[in-house]
Every structure is written in structure tokens, then in C-alpha cells.
Amino acid sequence: MTCKISKLLKEFGIPANVLGYHYLRHAISVVVNEPDVMHRITKVLYPRVAEAFNTNCSRVERACRHAIELGWDKANSEHIDKYFGWSVKAGNRPTNSEFIATLADSLIISSNDEG
């Protein structure tokens, strides 16, 4: 699953050399395995990611936001339309929770289609 998540993040132009890339990859993986965590992003998800990387929740949130901002302008418009066209107004990037939830949901759906 990590390879699929990495591929999606790269398709959205998120550089692998920023911390937010790794935090997002871990967060999406957690949500794919435990979808209910998405409803408790600040109370459960960010603390889990922070613990995994020996940092704090504030840094996780900020690094994820920064990574999404970096990638959003570089992302292929087809990918944006495919994943976010229905939820994000033209020119506006998704919030951290929208980004994580949308990509996790997409991965869950694709794995259900395969199996």
C-alpha cells in the first residue's frame, strides 16, 4: 500500500524530500487501515503521526499543509480533476483533512475493486 500512496503523492507533485511527504504517506496509510480515524484528525491521527516520527502535532499539521501547497501548483490538472474536481473550487487547494481523506478513500475503493 505504501507504494501506491507514494505514487499518488508524486502524481500530485509533492516532493519526497520534505517532511510533509512522509507525514502524509503515514497519515494516509493509517486512514486506509482505520477509516474512522479520519473523523478525529487532530485528536488521533496527528498524534499518531507525530509519535511515529518523534515530533509534535503542530509540526505534523504544518508540514502536511506545506507539502500540499508545494505540490498543488505542480500537480497535473487531470489528477486534480479526477480526485478533487467535485470538492475543491478552481485554484483553491484542499485542506489537510480533505487531501488525506480523498486519497485514502480512493485507495480503499481501488483495493476493494481489485479484491
N, C-alpha and C positions, 0 to 999 in steps of 0.2 A: 504494500500500500504506500510505503514511503516513496517509492519510485514514481508512482502516479501523482502523488502530491507534489513532489519536486518538479515533475514535468509541467503540471498546471501552473505552479508559481513562476517557472521560467517563461511559460507562454504569456504570462501577464507582465513580463519584463522585470520581475523582482530579482535583483542581483543576489547571488548566493553568498557574496562576501559581506553582507550586512546582517547584523544580529536578528533583525526582524524576520528575515527569511527563515531562519532556524526556529524562531519562536512560532511563526505562523505554521510552519510544517508540523511542529509538535502539537500545536493547538488544534489544527485540522484533524490530525490523527486521533487525538483524544475524542473529538466530537464525532468522528466516524464510528469509533468504537462505543461511545456513550452519548448518543444524541441528546439526552436530557440535560447534559452539562451546558448545552448552548443557552438554556434559559437562566443559567447562573454564571454568566461570563465573568463578572467582577468578583463574585464570591467563591467560585470554584475553579473555573478554567484558568484565569490569570494566575491565581496562587499555585496551581499545579505546574504550569509552565515555569513560573518563577522558581519553584522548588527544584525542578529538573535541571535548570541552568544556574542555580545558585545566585539568584538575583532577587529583585523585588517586583511587585505587581505594577508599580508605576513605570518602571523601566520596560517591562514587557509590553504594556499598553502603548507607550510612546514609540518603542522600536517597531512594533507591528504597524502602527499608523505611518511611521516614516517609510517603511518598506513598501507599503501600499501606495503612498504618494510617489515614491521613486518610480515604481513600475507602471502606475496608471497612465502616465503620458506616453510611455513606450509600448504599452500593450497594443496588440493587434486589434483593430476595431471589430473584426469578426468575433474574436473571443469575448470582447466586452458585450457585444450584442447577444451572443449565444448565452452567456451566463448572467448578465446584468441588465440587458436591454429593457426588461419589464419593470425593474425596480429602481434604476438609477437614472436621474434626469441627465440629459446631454451635458457633458462637461463636468459633472459632479462625480467625485469618486465615492465609493461605498464606505460606510463606517467599518471599523474593525469587525464588529459583530456581523454585519451584512456580508462582508467578504468571507469570513470564516464559515458562516452558516451556509452560504450559497455554494462554496466549493465543496464543503463536507457533504451537503445534500446531493450534489451532482455525483460525487464519488460513491455514495451509498446507493443511489439509483443505478449507476452503471454496474456496480458489483452485484446488485440484485438481478439485473438484466442478464449478466453473464452466468449466474448460478441458477 
